[in-house]
Amino acid sequence: MRIKQAVAQRIINLCNERNIAVNALGNLSGVNPSTIYSMLNTKSQNPGVVSLQKICDGLEISIRDFFNDELFDNIEQEII
């Protein structure tokens, strides 16, 4: 799995756990829902750290908690 796919899946999983929609996540985090959707459909090649931090703030978790998931255990190396 690539990092952008893992980030997208983690956001989806966290929203599902909290029973919130992407639009609600946008309201909670102050991140435009279209930005979140572009992260989810992997249109965004490089999800911004600031956006991820805001999403984490909206979900009331730390950035460390965000990445502390088995999704990130076997990330493919991406050398371009």
PDB file of N, CA, C and O in Angstrom, chain B, residues numbered from 101:
ATOM      1  N   MET B 101       0.846  -1.174   0.000  1.00  0.00           N
ATOM      2  CA  MET B 101       0.000   0.000   0.000  1.00  0.00           C
ATOM      3  C   MET B 101       0.892   1.238   0.000  1.00  0.00           C
ATOM      4  O   MET B 101       1.929   1.275   0.662  1.00  0.00           O
ATOM      5  N   ARG B 102       0.479   2.224  -0.735  1.00  0.00           N
ATOM      6  CA  ARG B 102       1.209   3.488  -0.782  1.00  0.00           C
ATOM      7  C   ARG B 102       0.704   4.420   0.329  1.00  0.00           C
ATOM      8  O   ARG B 102      -0.402   4.254   0.844  1.00  0.00           O
ATOM      9  N   ILE B 103       1.525   5.383   0.677  1.00  0.00           N
ATOM     10  CA  ILE B 103       1.207   6.267   1.794  1.00  0.00           C
ATOM     11  C   ILE B 103      -0.093   7.034   1.560  1.00  0.00           C
ATOM     12  O   ILE B 103      -0.889   7.173   2.488  1.00  0.00           O
ATOM     13  N   LYS B 104      -0.329   7.534   0.347  1.00  0.00           N
ATOM     14  CA  LYS B 104      -1.542   8.301   0.097  1.00  0.00           C
ATOM     15  C   LYS B 104      -2.787   7.431   0.251  1.00  0.00           C
ATOM     16  O   LYS B 104      -3.829   7.914   0.696  1.00  0.00           O
ATOM     17  N   GLN B 105      -2.685   6.151  -0.115  1.00  0.00           N
ATOM     18  CA  GLN B 105      -3.808   5.234   0.065  1.00  0.00           C
ATOM     19  C   GLN B 105      -4.040   4.956   1.549  1.00  0.00           C
ATOM     20  O   GLN B 105      -5.182   4.878   2.002  1.00  0.00           O
ATOM     21  N   ALA B 106      -2.957   4.808   2.297  1.00  0.00           N
ATOM     22  CA  ALA B 106      -3.074   4.551   3.734  1.00  0.00           C
ATOM     23  C   ALA B 106      -3.674   5.750   4.457  1.00  0.00           C
ATOM     24  O   ALA B 106      -4.503   5.588   5.352  1.00  0.00           O
ATOM     25  N   VAL B 107      -3.254   6.958   4.066  1.00  0.00           N
ATOM     26  CA  VAL B 107      -3.804   8.175   4.681  1.00  0.00           C
ATOM     27  C   VAL B 107      -5.299   8.269   4.395  1.00  0.00           C
ATOM     28  O   VAL B 107      -6.090   8.557   5.292  1.00  0.00           O
ATOM     29  N   ALA B 108      -5.681   8.025   3.149  1.00  0.00           N
ATOM     30  CA  ALA B 108      -7.100   8.071   2.780  1.00  0.00           C
ATOM     31  C   ALA B 108      -7.903   7.046   3.570  1.00  0.00           C
ATOM     32  O   ALA B 108      -8.970   7.359   4.097  1.00  0.00           O
ATOM     33  N   GLN B 109      -7.391   5.826   3.653  1.00  0.00           N
ATOM     34  CA  GLN B 109      -8.104   4.777   4.382  1.00  0.00           C
ATOM     35  C   GLN B 109      -8.206   5.101   5.864  1.00  0.00           C
ATOM     36  O   GLN B 109      -9.227   4.819   6.491  1.00  0.00           O
ATOM     37  N   ARG B 110      -7.161   5.689   6.426  1.00  0.00           N
ATOM     38  CA  ARG B 110      -7.178   6.036   7.846  1.00  0.00           C
ATOM     39  C   ARG B 110      -8.233   7.103   8.125  1.00  0.00           C
ATOM     40  O   ARG B 110      -8.943   7.026   9.127  1.00  0.00           O
ATOM     41  N   ILE B 111      -8.338   8.096   7.245  1.00  0.00           N
ATOM     42  CA  ILE B 111      -9.363   9.131   7.417  1.00  0.00           C
ATOM     43  C   ILE B 111     -10.751   8.504   7.342  1.00  0.00           C
ATOM     44  O   ILE B 111     -11.617   8.806   8.163  1.00  0.00           O
ATOM     45  N   ILE B 112     -10.961   7.644   6.373  1.00  0.00           N
ATOM     46  CA  ILE B 112     -12.259   6.963   6.236  1.00  0.00           C
ATOM     47  C   ILE B 112     -12.567   6.143   7.484  1.00  0.00           C
ATOM     48  O   ILE B 112     -13.682   6.198   8.004  1.00  0.00           O
ATOM     49  N   ASN B 113     -11.589   5.388   7.966  1.00  0.00           N
ATOM     50  CA  ASN B 113     -11.800   4.561   9.155  1.00  0.00           C
ATOM     51  C   ASN B 113     -12.146   5.411  10.372  1.00  0.00           C
ATOM     52  O   ASN B 113     -13.046   5.066  11.139  1.00  0.00           O
ATOM     53  N   LEU B 114     -11.432   6.522  10.551  1.00  0.00           N
ATOM     54  CA  LEU B 114     -11.702   7.393  11.699  1.00  0.00           C
ATOM     55  C   LEU B 114     -13.089   8.021  11.605  1.00  0.00           C
ATOM     56  O   LEU B 114     -13.788   8.138  12.611  1.00  0.00           O
ATOM     57  N   CYS B 115     -13.488   8.423  10.401  1.00  0.00           N
ATOM     58  CA  CYS B 115     -14.840   8.970  10.224  1.00  0.00           C
ATOM     59  C   CYS B 115     -15.893   7.903  10.535  1.00  0.00           C
ATOM     60  O   CYS B 115     -16.892   8.185  11.197  1.00  0.00           O
ATOM     61  N   ASN B 116     -15.666   6.684  10.058  1.00  0.00           N
ATOM     62  CA  ASN B 116     -16.609   5.600  10.328  1.00  0.00           C
ATOM     63  C   ASN B 116     -16.701   5.286  11.817  1.00  0.00           C
ATOM     64  O   ASN B 116     -17.793   5.066  12.342  1.00  0.00           O
ATOM     65  N   GLU B 117     -15.553   5.266  12.500  1.00  0.00           N
ATOM     66  CA  GLU B 117     -15.542   4.995  13.939  1.00  0.00           C
ATOM     67  C   GLU B 117     -16.346   6.036  14.707  1.00  0.00           C
ATOM     68  O   GLU B 117     -16.987   5.721  15.709  1.00  0.00           O
ATOM     69  N   ARG B 118     -16.307   7.274  14.232  1.00  0.00           N
ATOM     70  CA  ARG B 118     -16.978   8.379  14.913  1.00  0.00           C
ATOM     71  C   ARG B 118     -18.344   8.684  14.319  1.00  0.00           C
ATOM     72  O   ARG B 118     -19.052   9.575  14.788  1.00  0.00           O
ATOM     73  N   ASN B 119     -18.707   7.935  13.281  1.00  0.00           N
ATOM     74  CA  ASN B 119     -19.991   8.106  12.615  1.00  0.00           C
ATOM     75  C   ASN B 119     -20.183   9.540  12.116  1.00  0.00           C
ATOM     76  O   ASN B 119     -21.230  10.150  12.333  1.00  0.00           O
ATOM     77  N   ILE B 120     -19.151  10.069  11.441  1.00  0.00           N
ATOM     78  CA  ILE B 120     -19.258  11.412  10.876  1.00  0.00           C
ATOM     79  C   ILE B 120     -18.950  11.357   9.378  1.00  0.00           C
ATOM     80  O   ILE B 120     -18.163  10.530   8.917  1.00  0.00           O
ATOM     81  N   ALA B 121     -19.582  12.244   8.648  1.00  0.00           N
ATOM     82  CA  ALA B 121     -19.367  12.353   7.205  1.00  0.00           C
ATOM     83  C   ALA B 121     -18.176  13.257   6.929  1.00  0.00           C
ATOM     84  O   ALA B 121     -17.708  13.976   7.811  1.00  0.00           O
ATOM     85  N   VAL B 122     -17.697  13.212   5.707  1.00  0.00           N
ATOM     86  CA  VAL B 122     -16.562  14.032   5.317  1.00  0.00           C
ATOM     87  C   VAL B 122     -16.883  15.515   5.465  1.00  0.00           C
ATOM     88  O   VAL B 122     -16.035  16.294   5.900  1.00  0.00           O
ATOM     89  N   ASN B 123     -18.101  15.908   5.105  1.00  0.00           N
ATOM     90  CA  ASN B 123     -18.483  17.313   5.270  1.00  0.00           C
ATOM     91  C   ASN B 123     -18.418  17.722   6.734  1.00  0.00           C
ATOM     92  O   ASN B 123     -17.964  18.821   7.052  1.00  0.00           O
ATOM     93  N   ALA B 124     -18.865  16.853   7.620  1.00  0.00           N
ATOM     94  CA  ALA B 124     -18.798  17.142   9.054  1.00  0.00           C
ATOM     95  C   ALA B 124     -17.352  17.229   9.508  1.00  0.00           C
ATOM     96  O   ALA B 124     -17.013  18.077  10.333  1.00  0.00           O
ATOM     97  N   LEU B 125     -16.497  16.365   8.982  1.00  0.00           N
ATOM     98  CA  LEU B 125     -15.081  16.420   9.312  1.00  0.00           C
ATOM     99  C   LEU B 125     -14.496  17.754   8.873  1.00  0.00           C
ATOM    100  O   LEU B 125     -13.688  18.350   9.585  1.00  0.00           O
ATOM    101  N   GLY B 126     -14.906  18.218   7.700  1.00  0.00           N
ATOM    102  CA  GLY B 126     -14.463  19.522   7.231  1.00  0.00           C
ATOM    103  C   GLY B 126     -14.849  20.627   8.193  1.00  0.00           C
ATOM    104  O   GLY B 126     -14.040  21.505   8.492  1.00  0.00           O
ATOM    105  N   ASN B 127     -16.088  20.588   8.684  1.00  0.00           N
ATOM    106  CA  ASN B 127     -16.551  21.592   9.655  1.00  0.00           C
ATOM    107  C   ASN B 127     -15.790  21.498  10.969  1.00  0.00           C
ATOM    108  O   ASN B 127     -15.439  22.519  11.559  1.00  0.00           O
ATOM    109  N   LEU B 128     -15.536  20.284  11.425  1.00  0.00           N
ATOM    110  CA  LEU B 128     -14.819  20.089  12.688  1.00  0.00           C
ATOM    111  C   LEU B 128     -13.369  20.536  12.607  1.00  0.00           C
ATOM    112  O   LEU B 128     -12.804  21.034  13.581  1.00  0.00           O
ATOM    113  N   SER B 129     -12.776  20.354  11.437  1.00  0.00           N
ATOM    114  CA  SER B 129     -11.336  20.579  11.315  1.00  0.00           C
ATOM    115  C   SER B 129     -10.960  21.909  10.674  1.00  0.00           C
ATOM    116  O   SER B 129      -9.815  22.350  10.772  1.00  0.00           O
ATOM    117  N   GLY B 130     -11.918  22.540  10.024  1.00  0.00           N
ATOM    118  CA  GLY B 130     -11.601  23.777   9.320  1.00  0.00           C
ATOM    119  C   GLY B 130     -10.903  23.537   7.999  1.00  0.00           C
ATOM    120  O   GLY B 130     -10.298  24.450   7.437  1.00  0.00           O
ATOM    121  N   VAL B 131     -10.983  22.308   7.496  1.00  0.00           N
ATOM    122  CA  VAL B 131     -10.408  21.963   6.197  1.00  0.00           C
ATOM    123  C   VAL B 131     -11.561  21.870   5.205  1.00  0.00           C
ATOM    124  O   VAL B 131     -12.573  21.221   5.471  1.00  0.00           O
ATOM    125  N   ASN B 132     -11.399  22.517   4.073  1.00  0.00           N
ATOM    126  CA  ASN B 132     -12.433  22.493   3.052  1.00  0.00           C
ATOM    127  C   ASN B 132     -12.747  21.040   2.683  1.00  0.00           C
ATOM    128  O   ASN B 132     -11.834  20.261   2.409  1.00  0.00           O
ATOM    129  N   PRO B 133     -14.034  20.671   2.675  1.00  0.00           N
ATOM    130  CA  PRO B 133     -14.385  19.294   2.322  1.00  0.00           C
ATOM    131  C   PRO B 133     -13.811  18.850   0.976  1.00  0.00           C
ATOM    132  O   PRO B 133     -13.475  17.677   0.812  1.00  0.00           O
ATOM    133  N   SER B 134     -13.693  19.758   0.016  1.00  0.00           N
ATOM    134  CA  SER B 134     -13.127  19.365  -1.274  1.00  0.00           C
ATOM    135  C   SER B 134     -11.666  18.950  -1.131  1.00  0.00           C
ATOM    136  O   SER B 134     -11.192  18.084  -1.867  1.00  0.00           O
ATOM    137  N   THR B 135     -10.954  19.559  -0.194  1.00  0.00           N
ATOM    138  CA  THR B 135      -9.571  19.155   0.076  1.00  0.00           C
ATOM    139  C   THR B 135      -9.543  17.745   0.649  1.00  0.00           C
ATOM    140  O   THR B 135      -8.710  16.924   0.265  1.00  0.00           O
ATOM    141  N   ILE B 136     -10.453  17.477   1.563  1.00  0.00           N
ATOM    142  CA  ILE B 136     -10.527  16.142   2.169  1.00  0.00           C
ATOM    143  C   ILE B 136     -10.908  15.112   1.110  1.00  0.00           C
ATOM    144  O   ILE B 136     -10.315  14.035   1.051  1.00  0.00           O
ATOM    145  N   TYR B 137     -11.898  15.437   0.268  1.00  0.00           N
ATOM    146  CA  TYR B 137     -12.295  14.505  -0.794  1.00  0.00           C
ATOM    147  C   TYR B 137     -11.145  14.220  -1.744  1.00  0.00           C
ATOM    148  O   TYR B 137     -10.985  13.088  -2.201  1.00  0.00           O
ATOM    149  N   SER B 138     -10.333  15.243  -2.050  1.00  0.00           N
ATOM    150  CA  SER B 138      -9.200  14.999  -2.953  1.00  0.00           C
ATOM    151  C   SER B 138      -8.165  14.101  -2.287  1.00  0.00           C
ATOM    152  O   SER B 138      -7.457  13.359  -2.968  1.00  0.00           O
ATOM    153  N   MET B 139      -8.072  14.164  -0.959  1.00  0.00           N
ATOM    154  CA  MET B 139      -7.183  13.256  -0.237  1.00  0.00           C
ATOM    155  C   MET B 139      -7.749  11.840  -0.260  1.00  0.00           C
ATOM    156  O   MET B 139      -6.997  10.870  -0.366  1.00  0.00           O
ATOM    157  N   LEU B 140      -9.059  11.720  -0.161  1.00  0.00           N
ATOM    158  CA  LEU B 140      -9.697  10.403  -0.100  1.00  0.00           C
ATOM    159  C   LEU B 140      -9.685   9.682  -1.441  1.00  0.00           C
ATOM    160  O   LEU B 140      -9.543   8.460  -1.487  1.00  0.00           O
ATOM    161  N   ASN B 141      -9.831  10.424  -2.523  1.00  0.00           N
ATOM    162  CA  ASN B 141      -9.842   9.745  -3.818  1.00  0.00           C
ATOM    163  C   ASN B 141      -8.445   9.704  -4.427  1.00  0.00           C
ATOM    164  O   ASN B 141      -8.276   9.402  -5.608  1.00  0.00           O
ATOM    165  N   THR B 142      -7.467  10.007  -3.614  1.00  0.00           N
ATOM    166  CA  THR B 142      -6.034   9.997  -3.960  1.00  0.00           C
ATOM    167  C   THR B 142      -5.703  10.908  -5.137  1.00  0.00           C
ATOM    168  O   THR B 142      -4.671  10.741  -5.788  1.00  0.00           O
ATOM    169  N   LYS B 143      -6.601  11.892  -5.415  1.00  0.00           N
ATOM    170  CA  LYS B 143      -6.286  12.904  -6.421  1.00  0.00           C
ATOM    171  C   LYS B 143      -5.112  13.740  -5.932  1.00  0.00           C
ATOM    172  O   LYS B 143      -4.262  14.162  -6.716  1.00  0.00           O
ATOM    173  N   SER B 144      -5.081  13.971  -4.626  1.00  0.00           N
ATOM    174  CA  SER B 144      -3.975  14.704  -4.025  1.00  0.00           C
ATOM    175  C   SER B 144      -2.787  13.762  -3.923  1.00  0.00           C
ATOM    176  O   SER B 144      -2.837  12.769  -3.198  1.00  0.00           O
ATOM    177  N   GLN B 145      -1.729  14.067  -4.641  1.00  0.00           N
ATOM    178  CA  GLN B 145      -0.544  13.218  -4.638  1.00  0.00           C
ATOM    179  C   GLN B 145       0.263  13.357  -3.357  1.00  0.00           C
ATOM    180  O   GLN B 145       1.013  12.454  -2.989  1.00  0.00           O
ATOM    181  N   ASN B 146       0.109  14.491  -2.676  1.00  0.00           N
ATOM    182  CA  ASN B 146       0.904  14.755  -1.488  1.00  0.00           C
ATOM    183  C   ASN B 146       0.044  15.479  -0.455  1.00  0.00           C
ATOM    184  O   ASN B 146       0.065  16.708  -0.387  1.00  0.00           O
ATOM    185  N   PRO B 147      -0.715  14.727   0.350  1.00  0.00           N
ATOM    186  CA  PRO B 147      -1.559  15.368   1.367  1.00  0.00           C
ATOM    187  C   PRO B 147      -0.706  16.245   2.287  1.00  0.00           C
ATOM    188  O   PRO B 147       0.298  15.790   2.836  1.00  0.00           O
ATOM    189  N   GLY B 148      -1.108  17.486   2.446  1.00  0.00           N
ATOM    190  CA  GLY B 148      -0.336  18.427   3.242  1.00  0.00           C
ATOM    191  C   GLY B 148      -0.338  18.100   4.722  1.00  0.00           C
ATOM    192  O   GLY B 148      -1.343  17.657   5.279  1.00  0.00           O
ATOM    193  N   VAL B 149       0.795  18.325   5.341  1.00  0.00           N
ATOM    194  CA  VAL B 149       0.944  18.066   6.779  1.00  0.00           C
ATOM    195  C   VAL B 149       0.030  18.990   7.573  1.00  0.00           C
ATOM    196  O   VAL B 149      -0.542  18.574   8.581  1.00  0.00           O
ATOM    197  N   VAL B 150      -0.114  20.226   7.137  1.00  0.00           N
ATOM    198  CA  VAL B 150      -0.981  21.173   7.849  1.00  0.00           C
ATOM    199  C   VAL B 150      -2.431  20.694   7.784  1.00  0.00           C
ATOM    200  O   VAL B 150      -3.148  20.740   8.784  1.00  0.00           O
ATOM    201  N   SER B 151      -2.858  20.238   6.617  1.00  0.00           N
ATOM    202  CA  SER B 151      -4.227  19.716   6.495  1.00  0.00           C
ATOM    203  C   SER B 151      -4.420  18.489   7.372  1.00  0.00           C
ATOM    204  O   SER B 151      -5.448  18.354   8.035  1.00  0.00           O
ATOM    205  N   LEU B 152      -3.440  17.595   7.379  1.00  0.00           N
ATOM    206  CA  LEU B 152      -3.533  16.409   8.243  1.00  0.00           C
ATOM    207  C   LEU B 152      -3.599  16.799   9.709  1.00  0.00           C
ATOM    208  O   LEU B 152      -4.352  16.202  10.478  1.00  0.00           O
ATOM    209  N   GLN B 153      -2.816  17.795  10.100  1.00  0.00           N
ATOM    210  CA  GLN B 153      -2.840  18.243  11.496  1.00  0.00           C
ATOM    211  C   GLN B 153      -4.208  18.819  11.851  1.00  0.00           C
ATOM    212  O   GLN B 153      -4.732  18.554  12.933  1.00  0.00           O
ATOM    213  N   LYS B 154      -4.783  19.599  10.949  1.00  0.00           N
ATOM    214  CA  LYS B 154      -6.114  20.162  11.195  1.00  0.00           C
ATOM    215  C   LYS B 154      -7.168  19.064  11.301  1.00  0.00           C
ATOM    216  O   LYS B 154      -8.059  19.126  12.148  1.00  0.00           O
ATOM    217  N   ILE B 155      -7.058  18.060  10.434  1.00  0.00           N
ATOM    218  CA  ILE B 155      -7.985  16.924  10.501  1.00  0.00           C
ATOM    219  C   ILE B 155      -7.845  16.221  11.839  1.00  0.00           C
ATOM    220  O   ILE B 155      -8.844  15.873  12.469  1.00  0.00           O
ATOM    221  N   CYS B 156      -6.615  16.011  12.275  1.00  0.00           N
ATOM    222  CA  CYS B 156      -6.381  15.379  13.576  1.00  0.00           C
ATOM    223  C   CYS B 156      -6.962  16.228  14.699  1.00  0.00           C
ATOM    224  O   CYS B 156      -7.567  15.696  15.629  1.00  0.00           O
ATOM    225  N   ASP B 157      -6.783  17.538  14.619  1.00  0.00           N
ATOM    226  CA  ASP B 157      -7.350  18.433  15.630  1.00  0.00           C
ATOM    227  C   ASP B 157      -8.866  18.311  15.659  1.00  0.00           C
ATOM    228  O   ASP B 157      -9.470  18.264  16.731  1.00  0.00           O
ATOM    229  N   GLY B 158      -9.480  18.260  14.480  1.00  0.00           N
ATOM    230  CA  GLY B 158     -10.931  18.113  14.402  1.00  0.00           C
ATOM    231  C   GLY B 158     -11.413  16.787  14.977  1.00  0.00           C
ATOM    232  O   GLY B 158     -12.499  16.705  15.550  1.00  0.00           O
ATOM    233  N   LEU B 159     -10.598  15.756  14.820  1.00  0.00           N
ATOM    234  CA  LEU B 159     -10.944  14.434  15.356  1.00  0.00           C
ATOM    235  C   LEU B 159     -10.494  14.258  16.806  1.00  0.00           C
ATOM    236  O   LEU B 159     -10.757  13.235  17.437  1.00  0.00           O
ATOM    237  N   GLU B 160      -9.809  15.285  17.316  1.00  0.00           N
ATOM    238  CA  GLU B 160      -9.300  15.275  18.690  1.00  0.00           C
ATOM    239  C   GLU B 160      -8.337  14.122  18.937  1.00  0.00           C
ATOM    240  O   GLU B 160      -8.405  13.423  19.949  1.00  0.00           O
ATOM    241  N   ILE B 161      -7.424  13.949  17.957  1.00  0.00           N
ATOM    242  CA  ILE B 161      -6.343  12.983  18.112  1.00  0.00           C
ATOM    243  C   ILE B 161      -5.036  13.679  17.736  1.00  0.00           C
ATOM    244  O   ILE B 161      -5.041  14.710  17.063  1.00  0.00           O
ATOM    245  N   SER B 162      -3.940  13.114  18.169  1.00  0.00           N
ATOM    246  CA  SER B 162      -2.642  13.673  17.791  1.00  0.00           C
ATOM    247  C   SER B 162      -2.228  13.110  16.430  1.00  0.00           C
ATOM    248  O   SER B 162      -2.751  12.092  15.976  1.00  0.00           O
ATOM    249  N   ILE B 163      -1.303  13.777  15.809  1.00  0.00           N
ATOM    250  CA  ILE B 163      -0.772  13.288  14.533  1.00  0.00           C
ATOM    251  C   ILE B 163      -0.105  11.929  14.751  1.00  0.00           C
ATOM    252  O   ILE B 163      -0.127  11.071  13.869  1.00  0.00           O
ATOM    253  N   ARG B 164       0.483  11.743  15.927  1.00  0.00           N
ATOM    254  CA  ARG B 164       1.086  10.454  16.278  1.00  0.00           C
ATOM    255  C   ARG B 164       0.013   9.369  16.312  1.00  0.00           C
ATOM    256  O   ARG B 164       0.228   8.270  15.802  1.00  0.00           O
ATOM    257  N   ASP B 165      -1.151   9.673  16.915  1.00  0.00           N
ATOM    258  CA  ASP B 165      -2.245   8.711  16.945  1.00  0.00           C
ATOM    259  C   ASP B 165      -2.748   8.390  15.535  1.00  0.00           C
ATOM    260  O   ASP B 165      -3.120   7.254  15.240  1.00  0.00           O
ATOM    261  N   PHE B 166      -2.753   9.401  14.677  1.00  0.00           N
ATOM    262  CA  PHE B 166      -3.202   9.184  13.304  1.00  0.00           C
ATOM    263  C   PHE B 166      -2.349   8.113  12.621  1.00  0.00           C
ATOM    264  O   PHE B 166      -2.874   7.198  11.987  1.00  0.00           O
ATOM    265  N   PHE B 167      -1.037   8.241  12.761  1.00  0.00           N
ATOM    266  CA  PHE B 167      -0.129   7.318  12.076  1.00  0.00           C
ATOM    267  C   PHE B 167       0.138   6.040  12.865  1.00  0.00           C
ATOM    268  O   PHE B 167       0.788   5.128  12.354  1.00  0.00           O
ATOM    269  N   ASN B 168      -0.346   5.959  14.083  1.00  0.00           N
ATOM    270  CA  ASN B 168      -0.162   4.769  14.909  1.00  0.00           C
ATOM    271  C   ASN B 168      -1.257   3.749  14.579  1.00  0.00           C
ATOM    272  O   ASN B 168      -2.148   3.487  15.386  1.00  0.00           O
ATOM    273  N   ASP B 169      -1.167   3.191  13.392  1.00  0.00           N
ATOM    274  CA  ASP B 169      -2.158   2.248  12.905  1.00  0.00           C
ATOM    275  C   ASP B 169      -1.447   1.242  12.001  1.00  0.00           C
ATOM    276  O   ASP B 169      -0.464   1.577  11.340  1.00  0.00           O
ATOM    277  N   GLU B 170      -1.939   0.040  11.978  1.00  0.00           N
ATOM    278  CA  GLU B 170      -1.292  -1.004  11.185  1.00  0.00           C
ATOM    279  C   GLU B 170      -1.297  -0.699   9.690  1.00  0.00           C
ATOM    280  O   GLU B 170      -0.513  -1.284   8.943  1.00  0.00           O
ATOM    281  N   LEU B 171      -2.165   0.203   9.243  1.00  0.00           N
ATOM    282  CA  LEU B 171      -2.146   0.603   7.835  1.00  0.00           C
ATOM    283  C   LEU B 171      -0.775   1.112   7.399  1.00  0.00           C
ATOM    284  O   LEU B 171      -0.398   0.982   6.235  1.00  0.00           O
ATOM    285  N   PHE B 172      -0.037   1.690   8.339  1.00  0.00           N
ATOM    286  CA  PHE B 172       1.238   2.309   8.015  1.00  0.00           C
ATOM    287  C   PHE B 172       2.435   1.387   8.275  1.00  0.00           C
ATOM    288  O   PHE B 172       3.584   1.808   8.142  1.00  0.00           O
ATOM    289  N   ASP B 173       2.166   0.143   8.641  1.00  0.00           N
ATOM    290  CA  ASP B 173       3.244  -0.789   8.960  1.00  0.00           C
ATOM    291  C   ASP B 173       4.025  -1.264   7.735  1.00  0.00           C
ATOM    292  O   ASP B 173       5.229  -1.507   7.828  1.00  0.00           O
ATOM    293  N   ASN B 174       3.368  -1.398   6.610  1.00  0.00           N
ATOM    294  CA  ASN B 174       4.020  -1.960   5.427  1.00  0.00           C
ATOM    295  C   ASN B 174       3.867  -1.053   4.214  1.00  0.00           C
ATOM    296  O   ASN B 174       3.452  -1.493   3.142  1.00  0.00           O
ATOM    297  N   ILE B 175       4.203   0.203   4.395  1.00  0.00           N
ATOM    298  CA  ILE B 175       4.097   1.179   3.315  1.00  0.00           C
ATOM    299  C   ILE B 175       5.179   0.908   2.274  1.00  0.00           C
ATOM    300  O   ILE B 175       6.340   0.675   2.610  1.00  0.00           O
ATOM    301  N   GLU B 176       4.776   0.943   1.005  1.00  0.00           N
ATOM    302  CA  GLU B 176       5.731   0.772  -0.081  1.00  0.00           C
ATOM    303  C   GLU B 176       6.654   1.979  -0.146  1.00  0.00           C
ATOM    304  O   GLU B 176       6.224   3.117   0.039  1.00  0.00           O
ATOM    305  N   GLN B 177       7.900   1.720  -0.405  1.00  0.00           N
ATOM    306  CA  GLN B 177       8.860   2.803  -0.568  1.00  0.00           C
ATOM    307  C   GLN B 177       8.564   3.491  -1.899  1.00  0.00           C
ATOM    308  O   GLN B 177       8.363   2.829  -2.917  1.00  0.00           O
ATOM    309  N   GLU B 178       8.538   4.808  -1.883  1.00  0.00           N
ATOM    310  CA  GLU B 178       8.205   5.569  -3.082  1.00  0.00           C
ATOM    311  C   GLU B 178       9.378   6.457  -3.467  1.00  0.00           C
ATOM    312  O   GLU B 178       9.478   7.600  -3.020  1.00  0.00           O
ATOM    313  N   ILE B 179      10.244   5.933  -4.281  1.00  0.00           N
ATOM    314  CA  ILE B 179      11.373   6.709  -4.786  1.00  0.00           C
ATOM    315  C   ILE B 179      11.082   7.032  -6.230  1.00  0.00           C
ATOM    316  O   ILE B 179      10.826   6.147  -7.046  1.00  0.00           O
ATOM    317  N   ILE B 180      11.126   8.301  -6.528  1.00  0.00           N
ATOM    318  CA  ILE B 180      10.815   8.738  -7.904  1.00  0.00           C
ATOM    319  C   ILE B 180      12.057   9.257  -8.555  1.00  0.00           C
ATOM    320  O   ILE B 180      12.019   9.674  -9.713  1.00  0.00           O
TER     321      ILE B 180
END
